Amino acid sequence: MSNAVQNLLESFAALPEPEKHELASAILRWSTHCEGPALTDDELIRSADDIFVALDEQEEGGSQGLGA
């Protein structure tokens, strides 16, 4: 993962929850207009798993957010 991506993830993690949801929604909307290869089902599943693990850790107090 590049430093730029890591910095973005750290900035995202520092946002209040409502702003996290707002940004995530905006990125998802924006990403539908990006050109590039479509994600495979395996890539989507792996990403979803990563998100759910990060959210579980955050709820348990073990992590401060995605990418941490």
N, C-alpha and C positions, 0 to 999 in steps of 0.2 A: 504494500500500500504506500502510495507516495506521501510525502510530508504535507502537501496541499490537501489531500483527502483526509489525512489524519487530523489536520487543523480544523477542517470543516466539521468533522465528526465531534471533535472536542467542543467546538462552538455550539453545535446543535445540542450536545448533552447539557450545556450550561443554560439553555433556554428554559423558561417556565413551561410547564406541560401544555397549556393552550397554544403557545407559540410553536412548540414542537409539532403539534397536530396540524397547525396552519401551514407550516413550512413543508411538512411531509406531504400534505395534500397538494400543495403548489408544485413540488418536485414531481409527483406522480402525474399531474396534469401536463406539465411541461415535457416530461419524458415521452409521452405519447406522440409528440411532434418531432422528436429527435430521429435523425436518420442513423441507421446502423443495423447490425444484425439483431434479430429478435432473440430474446433470452430463451434458452431451452427450458423445458419443464424441470429438469434437474437443477439448473441454476436458480430458477424461481423458488423451488422447494428449499434449496440450501439457504437462500437469502431469508426466506420466511422463518426457517428454523433458527438462524442466527438472531433474527429480531426477537423471536419468542424467548430464546435463552437469555438474551440481554435484558428483556423486560422482566423475566422471572428473577434474574440476579438483582436487578434494581429494586424490585419489590421486597426481596429478602435483605436488602441493604448491603449486598456484596459488591455492587458496581454503581457507578454514577451515570451510566447511560451507554448508548451504543458506541462501539469503537473503543471503549475503555479497556 
